[in-house]
């Protein structure tokens, strides 16, 4: 009898062809971390449930009958026991997702591993006539070297799962498309290194360490040299203006070539920085070699972008630029669509740009995962920032951390651009009085409502407001206007929230920053005298507090720690001050550095992958979306969504015209009759009915009082 795995018209893929094809791919993927035998075994067993007569009848008759084919391989692994048992998670979940372990009382229809163990299946024993169960020759890792063997084993299972589901998808795709998949892996890392060296060749001739470019060259050259080191943990502590983007790329490519690594992955907190860096990398390395992967990127709008859309599924490109959210949520996910890419994180150089933005609520699980990538999956990590967080105490393996920047303290002195000045407590009116004496100044406050209120009090020629009460396209338009005024030396006073602190290239003569986390205040100061064209003694970053108390969600502890350091006369802009800030912040956070107790879900060989995935959400879904249709394209998109319902591409485009608000603001606007739901298909998605509530000056006005009503 011929056993069929897939059918496409008259063409068929036999079970043996699919199992061997998937096994060989999974074996190749797992070889990147030295476990090809595990990958092969997972691949060869994953679909043996399809040998049942019930499944063969289903596929030959093209029926919709549901036949469980993924539990069979898991049950075979249970029966063999020993290390094979670890693979049962992968095989059982290769369609539905990595399951929770469950308990011995779970019924056979439970979605847990224990439930699958008891499930009664159609007879699939015919697989024994075609398939031999391979031998596992290696341990998952050396248990004597692990401080938390349970967590290490859970990560190994994730990586194995990734190898399996990506191999299964690719083998099936290749058959269904008859080999015409349009996938393009990009050029070799060695080619990209030579391309970068050609790009910076003239820079490397500069030996003058008394100039900005000379210092940047020194840092760049040092990064090339350090790239020859063995895999490990590195940090690049470069002051603002020190050229860390190109320097980090130089280290990463040199290091990848030296250690035979597969790719470079940039993990960045802000999409604005991602877009800038990805553009730089594409210009140097070529469009086909750089995958920019985050929610705002549209790879689906044309056939030309199809290879990038496919690469986004499994990160099969030599350079990947992504967000903190995408990176870590994928590593703690349990669904196949999110996990396919994980095996391509192994054997990579991973750059954490703006490393101080690692999520404090999940600091311990994130660092545990980073250690696993270095310790067991042949990766190197680089913590790259001007404000280096004090992470060393959290690394359990006590691996050495190598600094890539030469003479760090001396570089910080050389690149010093501003003088910090604490002006203490002020009222809004006193702050406005100071701002009115400035010609070009940036003022950053901690809340959107405060930014709107201060702007409303002092608005006039050359005064601007910028915050997330404006939709992204509107913000970009305002930013372009501000950049031009600043460049031309004309009057420009900007009242903003923290959104301008990173990834926004502005250069003001003075910065006023409401007390915040030390890293935020230093980022803000980086918007003053950015090009170093003015004397440091005449370029001020003023730190202030308001008279009345103000609660800032998610930032209160950072503010309190900064206040403590400033009251103790600590120089918050110094390397010592930055280190003391992060040490104190993490000490006070204590247990909340694993807020959802993610690490506790992986204990005693009973792993709860589904629960951990549900809990690990770096952006809590506590905001609602308001669509503002005040532009022609926005109105067209709104009508399209209303008529066609939810589509991923439609909602992504709509994001350029959306404002995110917390529930209390939504309730006030709804109570005033200013919002209405757009579609039943999309939860928490509203359109702004009262267009006058949104203005070119401040965006969506949050000054609405509860109880107001609009008569339409």
Secondary structure as a PSIPRED ss2 file (coil, helix, strand):
# PSIPRED VFORMAT (PSIPRED V4.0)

   1 X C   1.000  0.000  0.000
   2 X C   1.000  0.000  0.000
   3 X C   1.000  0.000  0.000
   4 X E   0.000  0.000  1.000
   5 X E   0.000  0.000  1.000
   6 X E   0.000  0.000  1.000
   7 X E   0.000  0.000  1.000
   8 X E   0.000  0.000  1.000
   9 X C   1.000  0.000  0.000
  10 X C   1.000  0.000  0.000
  11 X E   0.000  0.000  1.000
  12 X E   0.000  0.000  1.000
  13 X E   0.000  0.000  1.000
  14 X E   0.000  0.000  1.000
  15 X H   0.000  1.000  0.000
  16 X H   0.000  1.000  0.000
  17 X H   0.000  1.000  0.000
  18 X H   0.000  1.000  0.000
  19 X H   0.000  1.000  0.000
  20 X H   0.000  1.000  0.000
  21 X H   0.000  1.000  0.000
  22 X H   0.000  1.000  0.000
  23 X H   0.000  1.000  0.000
  24 X H   0.000  1.000  0.000
  25 X H   0.000  1.000  0.000
  26 X H   0.000  1.000  0.000
  27 X H   0.000  1.000  0.000
  28 X H   0.000  1.000  0.000
  29 X H   0.000  1.000  0.000
  30 X H   0.000  1.000  0.000
  31 X H   0.000  1.000  0.000
  32 X H   0.000  1.000  0.000
  33 X H   0.000  1.000  0.000
  34 X C   1.000  0.000  0.000
  35 X C   1.000  0.000  0.000
  36 X H   0.000  1.000  0.000
  37 X H   0.000  1.000  0.000
  38 X H   0.000  1.000  0.000
  39 X H   0.000  1.000  0.000
  40 X H   0.000  1.000  0.000
  41 X H   0.000  1.000  0.000
  42 X H   0.000  1.000  0.000
  43 X H   0.000  1.000  0.000
  44 X H   0.000  1.000  0.000
  45 X H   0.000  1.000  0.000
  46 X C   1.000  0.000  0.000
  47 X C   1.000  0.000  0.000
  48 X H   0.000  1.000  0.000
  49 X H   0.000  1.000  0.000
  50 X H   0.000  1.000  0.000
  51 X H   0.000  1.000  0.000
  52 X C   1.000  0.000  0.000
  53 X H   0.000  1.000  0.000
  54 X H   0.000  1.000  0.000
  55 X H   0.000  1.000  0.000
  56 X H   0.000  1.000  0.000
  57 X H   0.000  1.000  0.000
  58 X H   0.000  1.000  0.000
  59 X H   0.000  1.000  0.000
  60 X H   0.000  1.000  0.000
  61 X H   0.000  1.000  0.000
  62 X C   1.000  0.000  0.000
  63 X C   1.000  0.000  0.000
  64 X C   1.000  0.000  0.000
  65 X C   1.000  0.000  0.000
  66 X C   1.000  0.000  0.000
  67 X C   1.000  0.000  0.000
  68 X C   1.000  0.000  0.000
  69 X C   1.000  0.000  0.000
  70 X C   1.000  0.000  0.000
  71 X H   0.000  1.000  0.000
  72 X H   0.000  1.000  0.000
  73 X H   0.000  1.000  0.000
  74 X H   0.000  1.000  0.000
  75 X H   0.000  1.000  0.000
  76 X H   0.000  1.000  0.000
  77 X H   0.000  1.000  0.000
  78 X H   0.000  1.000  0.000
  79 X H   0.000  1.000  0.000
  80 X H   0.000  1.000  0.000
  81 X C   1.000  0.000  0.000
  82 X C   1.000  0.000  0.000
  83 X C   1.000  0.000  0.000
  84 X H   0.000  1.000  0.000
  85 X H   0.000  1.000  0.000
  86 X H   0.000  1.000  0.000
  87 X H   0.000  1.000  0.000
  88 X H   0.000  1.000  0.000
  89 X H   0.000  1.000  0.000
  90 X H   0.000  1.000  0.000
  91 X H   0.000  1.000  0.000
  92 X H   0.000  1.000  0.000
  93 X C   1.000  0.000  0.000
  94 X C   1.000  0.000  0.000
  95 X C   1.000  0.000  0.000
  96 X C   1.000  0.000  0.000
  97 X C   1.000  0.000  0.000
  98 X C   1.000  0.000  0.000
  99 X C   1.000  0.000  0.000
 100 X E   0.000  0.000  1.000
 101 X C   1.000  0.000  0.000
 102 X C   1.000  0.000  0.000
 103 X C   1.000  0.000  0.000
 104 X C   1.000  0.000  0.000
 105 X C   1.000  0.000  0.000
 106 X C   1.000  0.000  0.000
 107 X C   1.000  0.000  0.000
 108 X C   1.000  0.000  0.000
 109 X C   1.000  0.000  0.000
 110 X C   1.000  0.000  0.000
 111 X C   1.000  0.000  0.000
 112 X C   1.000  0.000  0.000
 113 X H   0.000  1.000  0.000
 114 X H   0.000  1.000  0.000
 115 X H   0.000  1.000  0.000
 116 X H   0.000  1.000  0.000
 117 X H   0.000  1.000  0.000
 118 X H   0.000  1.000  0.000
 119 X C   1.000  0.000  0.000
 120 X C   1.000  0.000  0.000
 121 X C   1.000  0.000  0.000
 122 X C   1.000  0.000  0.000
 123 X C   1.000  0.000  0.000
 124 X C   1.000  0.000  0.000
 125 X H   0.000  1.000  0.000
 126 X H   0.000  1.000  0.000
 127 X H   0.000  1.000  0.000
 128 X H   0.000  1.000  0.000
 129 X H   0.000  1.000  0.000
 130 X C   1.000  0.000  0.000
 131 X C   1.000  0.000  0.000
 132 X C   1.000  0.000  0.000
 133 X C   1.000  0.000  0.000
 134 X C   1.000  0.000  0.000
 135 X C   1.000  0.000  0.000
 136 X C   1.000  0.000  0.000
 137 X C   1.000  0.000  0.000
 138 X C   1.000  0.000  0.000
 139 X C   1.000  0.000  0.000
 140 X C   1.000  0.000  0.000
 141 X C   1.000  0.000  0.000
 142 X C   1.000  0.000  0.000
 143 X H   0.000  1.000  0.000
 144 X H   0.000  1.000  0.000
 145 X H   0.000  1.000  0.000
 146 X C   1.000  0.000  0.000
 147 X C   1.000  0.000  0.000
 148 X C   1.000  0.000  0.000
 149 X H   0.000  1.000  0.000
 150 X H   0.000  1.000  0.000
 151 X H   0.000  1.000  0.000
 152 X H   0.000  1.000  0.000
 153 X H   0.000  1.000  0.000
 154 X H   0.000  1.000  0.000
 155 X H   0.000  1.000  0.000
 156 X H   0.000  1.000  0.000
 157 X H   0.000  1.000  0.000
 158 X H   0.000  1.000  0.000
 159 X H   0.000  1.000  0.000
 160 X H   0.000  1.000  0.000
 161 X H   0.000  1.000  0.000
 162 X H   0.000  1.000  0.000
 163 X H   0.000  1.000  0.000
 164 X H   0.000  1.000  0.000
 165 X H   0.000  1.000  0.000
 166 X H   0.000  1.000  0.000
 167 X H   0.000  1.000  0.000
 168 X H   0.000  1.000  0.000
 169 X H   0.000  1.000  0.000
 170 X H   0.000  1.000  0.000
 171 X H   0.000  1.000  0.000
 172 X H   0.000  1.000  0.000
 173 X H   0.000  1.000  0.000
 174 X H   0.000  1.000  0.000
 175 X H   0.000  1.000  0.000
 176 X H   0.000  1.000  0.000
 177 X C   1.000  0.000  0.000
 178 X C   1.000  0.000  0.000
 179 X C   1.000  0.000  0.000
 180 X C   1.000  0.000  0.000
 181 X C   1.000  0.000  0.000
 182 X C   1.000  0.000  0.000
 183 X C   1.000  0.000  0.000
 184 X C   1.000  0.000  0.000
 185 X C   1.000  0.000  0.000
 186 X C   1.000  0.000  0.000
 187 X C   1.000  0.000  0.000
 188 X C   1.000  0.000  0.000
 189 X H   0.000  1.000  0.000
 190 X H   0.000  1.000  0.000
 191 X H   0.000  1.000  0.000
 192 X H   0.000  1.000  0.000
 193 X H   0.000  1.000  0.000
 194 X H   0.000  1.000  0.000
 195 X H   0.000  1.000  0.000
 196 X H   0.000  1.000  0.000
 197 X H   0.000  1.000  0.000
 198 X H   0.000  1.000  0.000
 199 X H   0.000  1.000  0.000
 200 X H   0.000  1.000  0.000
 201 X C   1.000  0.000  0.000
 202 X C   1.000  0.000  0.000
 203 X H   0.000  1.000  0.000
 204 X H   0.000  1.000  0.000
 205 X H   0.000  1.000  0.000
 206 X C   1.000  0.000  0.000
 207 X C   1.000  0.000  0.000
 208 X C   1.000  0.000  0.000
 209 X C   1.000  0.000  0.000
 210 X C   1.000  0.000  0.000
 211 X C   1.000  0.000  0.000
 212 X H   0.000  1.000  0.000
 213 X H   0.000  1.000  0.000
 214 X H   0.000  1.000  0.000
 215 X H   0.000  1.000  0.000
 216 X H   0.000  1.000  0.000
 217 X H   0.000  1.000  0.000
 218 X H   0.000  1.000  0.000
 219 X H   0.000  1.000  0.000
 220 X H   0.000  1.000  0.000
 221 X H   0.000  1.000  0.000
 222 X H   0.000  1.000  0.000
 223 X H   0.000  1.000  0.000
 224 X H   0.000  1.000  0.000
 225 X H   0.000  1.000  0.000
 226 X H   0.000  1.000  0.000
 227 X C   1.000  0.000  0.000
 228 X C   1.000  0.000  0.000
 229 X C   1.000  0.000  0.000
 230 X C   1.000  0.000  0.000
 231 X C   1.000  0.000  0.000
 232 X C   1.000  0.000  0.000
 233 X E   0.000  0.000  1.000
 234 X E   0.000  0.000  1.000
 235 X E   0.000  0.000  1.000
 236 X E   0.000  0.000  1.000
 237 X E   0.000  0.000  1.000
 238 X C   1.000  0.000  0.000
 239 X C   1.000  0.000  0.000
 240 X C   1.000  0.000  0.000
 241 X C   1.000  0.000  0.000
 242 X C   1.000  0.000  0.000
 243 X C   1.000  0.000  0.000
 244 X H   0.000  1.000  0.000
 245 X H   0.000  1.000  0.000
 246 X H   0.000  1.000  0.000
 247 X H   0.000  1.000  0.000
 248 X H   0.000  1.000  0.000
 249 X H   0.000  1.000  0.000
 250 X H   0.000  1.000  0.000
 251 X H   0.000  1.000  0.000
 252 X H   0.000  1.000  0.000
 253 X H   0.000  1.000  0.000
 254 X H   0.000  1.000  0.000
 255 X H   0.000  1.000  0.000
 256 X H   0.000  1.000  0.000
 257 X H   0.000  1.000  0.000
 258 X H   0.000  1.000  0.000
 259 X C   1.000  0.000  0.000
 260 X C   1.000  0.000  0.000
 261 X C   1.000  0.000  0.000
 262 X C   1.000  0.000  0.000
 263 X E   0.000  0.000  1.000
 264 X E   0.000  0.000  1.000
 265 X E   0.000  0.000  1.000
 266 X E   0.000  0.000  1.000
 267 X E   0.000  0.000  1.000
 268 X E   0.000  0.000  1.000
 269 X C   1.000  0.000  0.000
 270 X C   1.000  0.000  0.000
 271 X H   0.000  1.000  0.000
 272 X H   0.000  1.000  0.000
 273 X H   0.000  1.000  0.000
 274 X H   0.000  1.000  0.000
 275 X H   0.000  1.000  0.000
 276 X H   0.000  1.000  0.000
 277 X H   0.000  1.000  0.000
 278 X H   0.000  1.000  0.000
 279 X H   0.000  1.000  0.000
 280 X H   0.000  1.000  0.000
 281 X H   0.000  1.000  0.000
 282 X H   0.000  1.000  0.000
 283 X H   0.000  1.000  0.000
 284 X H   0.000  1.000  0.000
 285 X H   0.000  1.000  0.000
 286 X C   1.000  0.000  0.000
 287 X H   0.000  1.000  0.000
 288 X H   0.000  1.000  0.000
 289 X H   0.000  1.000  0.000
 290 X E   0.000  0.000  1.000
 291 X E   0.000  0.000  1.000
 292 X E   0.000  0.000  1.000
 293 X E   0.000  0.000  1.000
 294 X C   1.000  0.000  0.000
 295 X C   1.000  0.000  0.000
 296 X C   1.000  0.000  0.000
 297 X C   1.000  0.000  0.000
 298 X C   1.000  0.000  0.000
 299 X C   1.000  0.000  0.000
 300 X C   1.000  0.000  0.000
 301 X C   1.000  0.000  0.000
 302 X C   1.000  0.000  0.000
 303 X H   0.000  1.000  0.000
 304 X H   0.000  1.000  0.000
 305 X H   0.000  1.000  0.000
 306 X H   0.000  1.000  0.000
 307 X H   0.000  1.000  0.000
 308 X H   0.000  1.000  0.000
 309 X H   0.000  1.000  0.000
 310 X H   0.000  1.000  0.000
 311 X H   0.000  1.000  0.000
 312 X H   0.000  1.000  0.000
 313 X H   0.000  1.000  0.000
 314 X H   0.000  1.000  0.000
 315 X C   1.000  0.000  0.000
 316 X C   1.000  0.000  0.000
 317 X C   1.000  0.000  0.000
 318 X C   1.000  0.000  0.000
 319 X E   0.000  0.000  1.000
 320 X E   0.000  0.000  1.000
 321 X E   0.000  0.000  1.000
 322 X E   0.000  0.000  1.000
 323 X E   0.000  0.000  1.000
 324 X H   0.000  1.000  0.000
 325 X H   0.000  1.000  0.000
 326 X H   0.000  1.000  0.000
 327 X H   0.000  1.000  0.000
 328 X H   0.000  1.000  0.000
 329 X H   0.000  1.000  0.000
 330 X H   0.000  1.000  0.000
 331 X H   0.000  1.000  0.000
 332 X C   1.000  0.000  0.000
 333 X C   1.000  0.000  0.000
 334 X C   1.000  0.000  0.000
 335 X C   1.000  0.000  0.000
 336 X H   0.000  1.000  0.000
 337 X H   0.000  1.000  0.000
 338 X H   0.000  1.000  0.000
 339 X H   0.000  1.000  0.000
 340 X C   1.000  0.000  0.000
 341 X C   1.000  0.000  0.000
 342 X H   0.000  1.000  0.000
 343 X H   0.000  1.000  0.000
 344 X H   0.000  1.000  0.000
 345 X C   1.000  0.000  0.000
 346 X C   1.000  0.000  0.000
 347 X C   1.000  0.000  0.000
 348 X E   0.000  0.000  1.000
 349 X E   0.000  0.000  1.000
 350 X E   0.000  0.000  1.000
 351 X E   0.000  0.000  1.000
 352 X E   0.000  0.000  1.000
 353 X E   0.000  0.000  1.000
 354 X C   1.000  0.000  0.000
 355 X H   0.000  1.000  0.000
 356 X H   0.000  1.000  0.000
 357 X H   0.000  1.000  0.000
 358 X C   1.000  0.000  0.000
 359 X C   1.000  0.000  0.000
 360 X H   0.000  1.000  0.000
 361 X H   0.000  1.000  0.000
 362 X H   0.000  1.000  0.000
 363 X H   0.000  1.000  0.000
 364 X H   0.000  1.000  0.000
 365 X H   0.000  1.000  0.000
 366 X H   0.000  1.000  0.000
 367 X H   0.000  1.000  0.000
 368 X H   0.000  1.000  0.000
 369 X H   0.000  1.000  0.000
 370 X H   0.000  1.000  0.000
 371 X H   0.000  1.000  0.000
 372 X H   0.000  1.000  0.000
 373 X H   0.000  1.000  0.000
 374 X H   0.000  1.000  0.000
 375 X H   0.000  1.000  0.000
 376 X H   0.000  1.000  0.000
 377 X C   1.000  0.000  0.000
 378 X C   1.000  0.000  0.000
 379 X C   1.000  0.000  0.000
 380 X E   0.000  0.000  1.000
 381 X E   0.000  0.000  1.000
 382 X E   0.000  0.000  1.000
 383 X E   0.000  0.000  1.000
 384 X E   0.000  0.000  1.000
 385 X E   0.000  0.000  1.000
 386 X C   1.000  0.000  0.000
 387 X C   1.000  0.000  0.000
 388 X C   1.000  0.000  0.000
 389 X C   1.000  0.000  0.000
 390 X C   1.000  0.000  0.000
 391 X C   1.000  0.000  0.000
 392 X H   0.000  1.000  0.000
 393 X H   0.000  1.000  0.000
 394 X H   0.000  1.000  0.000
 395 X C   1.000  0.000  0.000
 396 X C   1.000  0.000  0.000
 397 X C   1.000  0.000  0.000
 398 X C   1.000  0.000  0.000
 399 X C   1.000  0.000  0.000
 400 X C   1.000  0.000  0.000
 401 X E   0.000  0.000  1.000
 402 X E   0.000  0.000  1.000
 403 X E   0.000  0.000  1.000
 404 X C   1.000  0.000  0.000
 405 X C   1.000  0.000  0.000
 406 X C   1.000  0.000  0.000
 407 X C   1.000  0.000  0.000
 408 X H   0.000  1.000  0.000
 409 X H   0.000  1.000  0.000
 410 X H   0.000  1.000  0.000
 411 X H   0.000  1.000  0.000
 412 X H   0.000  1.000  0.000
 413 X H   0.000  1.000  0.000
 414 X H   0.000  1.000  0.000
 415 X C   1.000  0.000  0.000
 416 X C   1.000  0.000  0.000
 417 X C   1.000  0.000  0.000
 418 X C   1.000  0.000  0.000
 419 X E   0.000  0.000  1.000
 420 X E   0.000  0.000  1.000
 421 X E   0.000  0.000  1.000
 422 X E   0.000  0.000  1.000
 423 X E   0.000  0.000  1.000
 424 X E   0.000  0.000  1.000
 425 X E   0.000  0.000  1.000
 426 X E   0.000  0.000  1.000
 427 X C   1.000  0.000  0.000
 428 X H   0.000  1.000  0.000
 429 X H   0.000  1.000  0.000
 430 X H   0.000  1.000  0.000
 431 X H   0.000  1.000  0.000
 432 X H   0.000  1.000  0.000
 433 X H   0.000  1.000  0.000
 434 X H   0.000  1.000  0.000
 435 X H   0.000  1.000  0.000
 436 X C   1.000  0.000  0.000
 437 X C   1.000  0.000  0.000
 438 X C   1.000  0.000  0.000
 439 X C   1.000  0.000  0.000
 440 X E   0.000  0.000  1.000
 441 X E   0.000  0.000  1.000
 442 X E   0.000  0.000  1.000
 443 X E   0.000  0.000  1.000
 444 X E   0.000  0.000  1.000
 445 X C   1.000  0.000  0.000
 446 X C   1.000  0.000  0.000
 447 X C   1.000  0.000  0.000
 448 X H   0.000  1.000  0.000
 449 X H   0.000  1.000  0.000
 450 X H   0.000  1.000  0.000
 451 X H   0.000  1.000  0.000
 452 X H   0.000  1.000  0.000
 453 X H   0.000  1.000  0.000
 454 X H   0.000  1.000  0.000
 455 X H   0.000  1.000  0.000
 456 X H   0.000  1.000  0.000
 457 X H   0.000  1.000  0.000
 458 X H   0.000  1.000  0.000
 459 X C   1.000  0.000  0.000
 460 X C   1.000  0.000  0.000
 461 X C   1.000  0.000  0.000
 462 X C   1.000  0.000  0.000
 463 X E   0.000  0.000  1.000
 464 X E   0.000  0.000  1.000
 465 X E   0.000  0.000  1.000
 466 X E   0.000  0.000  1.000
 467 X C   1.000  0.000  0.000
 468 X C   1.000  0.000  0.000
 469 X C   1.000  0.000  0.000
 470 X C   1.000  0.000  0.000
 471 X C   1.000  0.000  0.000
 472 X H   0.000  1.000  0.000
 473 X H   0.000  1.000  0.000
 474 X H   0.000  1.000  0.000
 475 X H   0.000  1.000  0.000
 476 X H   0.000  1.000  0.000
 477 X H   0.000  1.000  0.000
 478 X H   0.000  1.000  0.000
 479 X H   0.000  1.000  0.000
 480 X H   0.000  1.000  0.000
 481 X H   0.000  1.000  0.000
 482 X H   0.000  1.000  0.000
 483 X H   0.000  1.000  0.000
 484 X H   0.000  1.000  0.000
 485 X H   0.000  1.000  0.000
 486 X H   0.000  1.000  0.000
 487 X H   0.000  1.000  0.000
 488 X C   1.000  0.000  0.000
 489 X C   1.000  0.000  0.000
 490 X C   1.000  0.000  0.000
 491 X C   1.000  0.000  0.000
 492 X E   0.000  0.000  1.000
 493 X E   0.000  0.000  1.000
 494 X E   0.000  0.000  1.000
 495 X E   0.000  0.000  1.000
 496 X E   0.000  0.000  1.000
 497 X C   1.000  0.000  0.000
 498 X H   0.000  1.000  0.000
 499 X H   0.000  1.000  0.000
 500 X H   0.000  1.000  0.000
 501 X C   1.000  0.000  0.000
 502 X C   1.000  0.000  0.000
 503 X C   1.000  0.000  0.000
 504 X C   1.000  0.000  0.000
 505 X C   1.000  0.000  0.000
 506 X C   1.000  0.000  0.000
 507 X C   1.000  0.000  0.000
 508 X E   0.000  0.000  1.000
 509 X C   1.000  0.000  0.000
 510 X E   0.000  0.000  1.000
 511 X E   0.000  0.000  1.000
 512 X E   0.000  0.000  1.000
 513 X E   0.000  0.000  1.000
 514 X E   0.000  0.000  1.000
 515 X C   1.000  0.000  0.000
 516 X C   1.000  0.000  0.000
 517 X C   1.000  0.000  0.000
 518 X H   0.000  1.000  0.000
 519 X H   0.000  1.000  0.000
 520 X H   0.000  1.000  0.000
 521 X H   0.000  1.000  0.000
 522 X H   0.000  1.000  0.000
 523 X H   0.000  1.000  0.000
 524 X H   0.000  1.000  0.000
 525 X H   0.000  1.000  0.000
 526 X C   1.000  0.000  0.000
 527 X C   1.000  0.000  0.000
 528 X E   0.000  0.000  1.000
 529 X C   1.000  0.000  0.000
 530 X C   1.000  0.000  0.000
 531 X C   1.000  0.000  0.000
 532 X C   1.000  0.000  0.000
 533 X C   1.000  0.000  0.000
 534 X C   1.000  0.000  0.000
 535 X C   1.000  0.000  0.000
 536 X H   0.000  1.000  0.000
 537 X H   0.000  1.000  0.000
 538 X H   0.000  1.000  0.000
 539 X C   1.000  0.000  0.000
 540 X E   0.000  0.000  1.000
 541 X E   0.000  0.000  1.000
 542 X E   0.000  0.000  1.000
 543 X E   0.000  0.000  1.000
 544 X E   0.000  0.000  1.000
 545 X E   0.000  0.000  1.000
 546 X E   0.000  0.000  1.000
 547 X C   1.000  0.000  0.000
 548 X C   1.000  0.000  0.000
 549 X C   1.000  0.000  0.000
 550 X C   1.000  0.000  0.000
 551 X C   1.000  0.000  0.000
 552 X C   1.000  0.000  0.000
 553 X C   1.000  0.000  0.000
 554 X C   1.000  0.000  0.000
 555 X C   1.000  0.000  0.000
 556 X H   0.000  1.000  0.000
 557 X H   0.000  1.000  0.000
 558 X H   0.000  1.000  0.000
 559 X H   0.000  1.000  0.000
 560 X H   0.000  1.000  0.000
 561 X H   0.000  1.000  0.000
 562 X H   0.000  1.000  0.000
 563 X H   0.000  1.000  0.000
 564 X H   0.000  1.000  0.000
 565 X H   0.000  1.000  0.000
 566 X H   0.000  1.000  0.000
 567 X H   0.000  1.000  0.000
 568 X C   1.000  0.000  0.000
 569 X C   1.000  0.000  0.000
 570 X C   1.000  0.000  0.000
 571 X C   1.000  0.000  0.000
 572 X C   1.000  0.000  0.000
 573 X C   1.000  0.000  0.000
 574 X C   1.000  0.000  0.000
 575 X H   0.000  1.000  0.000
 576 X H   0.000  1.000  0.000
 577 X H   0.000  1.000  0.000
 578 X H   0.000  1.000  0.000
 579 X H   0.000  1.000  0.000
 580 X H   0.000  1.000  0.000
 581 X H   0.000  1.000  0.000
 582 X H   0.000  1.000  0.000
 583 X H   0.000  1.000  0.000
 584 X H   0.000  1.000  0.000
 585 X H   0.000  1.000  0.000
 586 X H   0.000  1.000  0.000
 587 X H   0.000  1.000  0.000
 588 X H   0.000  1.000  0.000
 589 X H   0.000  1.000  0.000
 590 X H   0.000  1.000  0.000
 591 X H   0.000  1.000  0.000
 592 X H   0.000  1.000  0.000
 593 X H   0.000  1.000  0.000
 594 X H   0.000  1.000  0.000
 595 X C   1.000  0.000  0.000
 596 X C   1.000  0.000  0.000
 597 X C   1.000  0.000  0.000
 598 X C   1.000  0.000  0.000
 599 X H   0.000  1.000  0.000
 600 X H   0.000  1.000  0.000
 601 X H   0.000  1.000  0.000
 602 X E   0.000  0.000  1.000
 603 X E   0.000  0.000  1.000
 604 X C   1.000  0.000  0.000
 605 X C   1.000  0.000  0.000
 606 X E   0.000  0.000  1.000
 607 X E   0.000  0.000  1.000
 608 X E   0.000  0.000  1.000
 609 X H   0.000  1.000  0.000
 610 X H   0.000  1.000  0.000
 611 X H   0.000  1.000  0.000
 612 X H   0.000  1.000  0.000
 613 X H   0.000  1.000  0.000
 614 X H   0.000  1.000  0.000
 615 X H   0.000  1.000  0.000
 616 X C   1.000  0.000  0.000
 617 X C   1.000  0.000  0.000
 618 X C   1.000  0.000  0.000
 619 X C   1.000  0.000  0.000
 620 X C   1.000  0.000  0.000
 621 X C   1.000  0.000  0.000
 622 X C   1.000  0.000  0.000
 623 X E   0.000  0.000  1.000
 624 X E   0.000  0.000  1.000
 625 X E   0.000  0.000  1.000
 626 X E   0.000  0.000  1.000
 627 X E   0.000  0.000  1.000
 628 X C   1.000  0.000  0.000
 629 X C   1.000  0.000  0.000
 630 X C   1.000  0.000  0.000
 631 X C   1.000  0.000  0.000
 632 X H   0.000  1.000  0.000
 633 X H   0.000  1.000  0.000
 634 X H   0.000  1.000  0.000
 635 X H   0.000  1.000  0.000
 636 X H   0.000  1.000  0.000
 637 X H   0.000  1.000  0.000
 638 X H   0.000  1.000  0.000
 639 X H   0.000  1.000  0.000
 640 X H   0.000  1.000  0.000
 641 X H   0.000  1.000  0.000
 642 X H   0.000  1.000  0.000
 643 X H   0.000  1.000  0.000
 644 X H   0.000  1.000  0.000
 645 X C   1.000  0.000  0.000
 646 X C   1.000  0.000  0.000
 647 X C   1.000  0.000  0.000
 648 X H   0.000  1.000  0.000
 649 X H   0.000  1.000  0.000
 650 X H   0.000  1.000  0.000
 651 X H   0.000  1.000  0.000
 652 X H   0.000  1.000  0.000
 653 X H   0.000  1.000  0.000
 654 X H   0.000  1.000  0.000
 655 X H   0.000  1.000  0.000
 656 X H   0.000  1.000  0.000
 657 X H   0.000  1.000  0.000
 658 X E   0.000  0.000  1.000
 659 X E   0.000  0.000  1.000
 660 X E   0.000  0.000  1.000
 661 X E   0.000  0.000  1.000
 662 X E   0.000  0.000  1.000
 663 X H   0.000  1.000  0.000
 664 X H   0.000  1.000  0.000
 665 X H   0.000  1.000  0.000
 666 X H   0.000  1.000  0.000
 667 X H   0.000  1.000  0.000
 668 X H   0.000  1.000  0.000
 669 X H   0.000  1.000  0.000
 670 X H   0.000  1.000  0.000
 671 X H   0.000  1.000  0.000
 672 X C   1.000  0.000  0.000
 673 X C   1.000  0.000  0.000
 674 X C   1.000  0.000  0.000
 675 X E   0.000  0.000  1.000
 676 X E   0.000  0.000  1.000
 677 X E   0.000  0.000  1.000
 678 X C   1.000  0.000  0.000
 679 X C   1.000  0.000  0.000
 680 X C   1.000  0.000  0.000
 681 X C   1.000  0.000  0.000
 682 X C   1.000  0.000  0.000
 683 X C   1.000  0.000  0.000
 684 X C   1.000  0.000  0.000
 685 X E   0.000  0.000  1.000
 686 X E   0.000  0.000  1.000
 687 X E   0.000  0.000  1.000
 688 X E   0.000  0.000  1.000
 689 X C   1.000  0.000  0.000
 690 X C   1.000  0.000  0.000
 691 X H   0.000  1.000  0.000
 692 X H   0.000  1.000  0.000
 693 X H   0.000  1.000  0.000
 694 X E   0.000  0.000  1.000
 695 X E   0.000  0.000  1.000
 696 X C   1.000  0.000  0.000
 697 X C   1.000  0.000  0.000
 698 X C   1.000  0.000  0.000
 699 X E   0.000  0.000  1.000
 700 X E   0.000  0.000  1.000
 701 X C   1.000  0.000  0.000
 702 X C   1.000  0.000  0.000
 703 X C   1.000  0.000  0.000
 704 X C   1.000  0.000  0.000
 705 X C   1.000  0.000  0.000
 706 X C   1.000  0.000  0.000
 707 X C   1.000  0.000  0.000
 708 X C   1.000  0.000  0.000
 709 X C   1.000  0.000  0.000
 710 X C   1.000  0.000  0.000
 711 X C   1.000  0.000  0.000
 712 X C   1.000  0.000  0.000
